[in-house]
């Protein structure tokens, strides 16, 4: 009877993460340069390089080939519905705090509104945004922040493609773009548009980017990866990775 109870207890606690390994995780990212993007069929970027170094430190078989690049909305839905998912780079906010487990920070991020300088658009308060049409990425922090501040859905044009937003801005089919300002300018340049034509006209939030994990991922795994990231910072490798992608 005692032996049976021990087996039953083991079966009951197994789903809580015992025996779980970093190798059990599925890694998702999106096109969000310079932090994560695709080059020659593989994921690259600041966050990707950091993650690869972290995986090496914790001595697992997962590597850069195991990182899947998907549209943000897909990754964001997967991490909320499935176990053993890591999605990056994610802005850590109060709204998202209890939805995931976190490792980071990776870097600071500014959720801002950008516009063509030639439009001479001025925004001094949230209410002013309601006068304009804003391009956003589906379920991105920019869309979430605008909705939190009471901007009507009718004012937003969601898409999965930053390039299509830039094209709409150039064609004056939308007025503003809500996105991380560093990434937005990086994408404007990489898509062969003139960075000097654009300006940040309003900042909605200042946060930090993190690696986000499904809630079922064990605290032991989270701590091991957090310790690995902190080791990269202390060793100077973190700064070298940032410098590699500096433009």
Secondary structure, DSSP 4 states (H G I P E B T S, - for coil): -HHHHHHHHHHHHHTTTTT--GGG-EEEE-SBTTTBEEETTEEESHHHHHHHHHHHHTT-S--GGGEEE--HHHHHHHHHHSSSEEEEEEE--TTTGGGSEEEEEEEEEEEEEEEEGGG-----SGGGGGGS-EEEETT-HHHHHHHHTT--GGGEEEES-HHHHHHHHHTTSSSEEEEEHHHHHHHHHHTT--GGGEEEEEEEEEEEEEEEE-TTS-HHHHHHHHHHHHHHHHHTHHHHHHHHT--
